[in-house]
Amino acid sequence: MKTINVTDKDYEVLKELLDELKTQDNDSTANPMWSISSKHNDIITIEDSAEDYMIFSNDGCDNIRLSSLCEELKKNEYDDEYVQYIGDYDYFLDEIKNDFEERDLLNYLHENENDLGITIIPVKSDNKLETNCGLFKSEVKRHIELNSYHYGENPHTYCFSSWRMPKTEELLNILRSIELKE
């Protein structure tokens, strides 16, 4: 059997990385696998296939997702920033009551779209995979945390397989099979 000489520090790092490589969640993905940063992009769609709606203020560049607006309004913490989307809060509550659903809010906004000076656009999400990938899901999560401003709303990790890449698969299998002894 061959031996490889490494410093104590490199040995400890290798030991930690091998342990993580062997035990990390594979997200039901076949080996060899990689984690990559991903984000959702909203694309305009027809009403029937909409997953959400973007509400744009006609007098500025502000916008908000219908789901986010609904969530904020349900907290009963009315904020002046929502005036541009719903108008007078008391009138809004009189119209759709306190126990409203997202569909009720959408109907209210459609009925009052011109008066409120808003534009409602149906959207659906399209996953966009970024170019930063790594063997360790934890590393990709940390990258997203440190660079979230590049990824917009709800960035997340995505796991994929290097299917039919025999050299990559062989290398990772060798790494996973290493048993370190002191």
N, C-alpha and C positions, 0 to 999 in steps of 0.2 A: 504494500500500500504506500502511496506517495504522501508526503507531508508538504505543507505550505507554511513557511515562516511568516508570521505577522507580528506586529507590535502588540503589546497588551491592550493599548487603546483601540487599535483596529479590530482586535479580537472581540472586545466588548461591543463595539458598534456592530460588527458582523453578527454577533450572537443576538442582539436586540432586533436587528433587521430581519434575520431569518425567522425569529419567533413571530414577528408581526406578519411576515409573508405567509407563514404556515397557518396562522390563526385568524387572519382578517376575514370579514364577511365577503363572500363572493357574489352576493346579490343574484344568486341562481345563474351565474354565468360560468361557462366552461373555461378551464385553464388551457392555454396561458391567458391570463386576463389583465386588463389595465383599467384604471379609473381615470376619468377625464372630467373636467369641469364642463358644465352645461347650463344653459339658461333657456327660458321660454321667450320666444318672440311672438308678439301679437301680430296676426295677419288678418286683414279685412276679409270678411266672408259674407255669405248670405244669411239672412235671419234664421233659416231652418237649421243651419249647422253651427250657430253661434254658441260658444262656451261661456262667453262673458260679453260685456259691452264697454266700450270706452266712451266717456262723456267728456266732451270738449267745451270749454267756455269760449263763446264766439268773440269775446272782447279781449282775449289774451291767449297765452300759450298754455294755460293750465289745463290739466286733464286728470281724470280719476277713473278707475275701474268701477263699474256698477257694484261688483261684489264688495269692494273696499268701502265704497260710500255707504252701502247698506249696513255693513258691519259697524262702521263708525256711528251711524245714526241709531242703530239698535242699542248702543252703549248709553244712549240718552245723554251724551256729553256733546251737546250742540256747540259747534265751533264756527266762528264767523267765516272761515275759509269755505264752508259748505253753502253759504248763502248764494254764491254764484251758480250752484247746481240745483238747489231746491227752492230758492226764494225764501219767503217768510216761513219760519219754522212752525209757528202755531197754525198757520193755514195748512201747511204740509201735514201736520198731525191730525187736523180736523178732517182732511181729505182722505187719508189712508189709515188712520188710527194707530195706536201704539204697537199693536201686535202684527205689523206688516211683514210680508215676505218680499223677497227680491223681485218677484214678478209684479207685485203691487207697486213697488217703487218704480220699476221700469214703465208700467202703464201710466203712472202719475207723470213721469218725466216726458213720455211721448205726448201725452195730452197737453202738457204745458211747455213743450220744447221751444216754441217761438217766443212766448212770454218770458221764459227764463233766459233766453239767449244762449242756448246750448245746442250742440249737435251730438247725436247718439249714433255710434257706429258699432255694428256687430263684429266681434273678433273671435278668433280661436287661436290657441297656442300652437306654436310650431317649435319643437325642440331644436336648439342650435348647439351643436357640439363645438367646443372651443379647441384650441390646439395644444393646451397644456394637459399632458397626461403623465401618469406615473404608476409605478407598481403598487404604491401604497395609498389606499383610500384615505387614510388619515392625513397624508401629505397633501392630497388634492383638496380635502376639506379645509385644511389650514390655509392653503393658497387662496381659496375662495374667500375665507374670512379676512385675509389681509388685503385682498384686491377686489372686494365686492363692488366697488364703484365702477369697475369695468363690466360687471355682469348684469346690472339692472335688477328687476324684481325677481325674487325667489330663485337665485342660483342654486345649483345642487350638483352632486356627483352623479356620474353615469358610468356604468361598468360595461365593458365590452371585451370580447375575446379576440385574440390574435389567431384566429382559426386558420389552420393549414399554413402555419409558419413554423416549420420543423426546427430550425436553429433556435428560435426564441423559446419554443416549447422545451427543447432539450436543455438549454441553459437554465431555465426556471425549474425544471424537474431536478437537475443536479443540485441547484441551490436548496431546494426544498428537502432533498435527501441527506444533506450534510448534517452530521451529528458532531457537534463540537465537544471536545474533551479537553480538560485542562491538564 
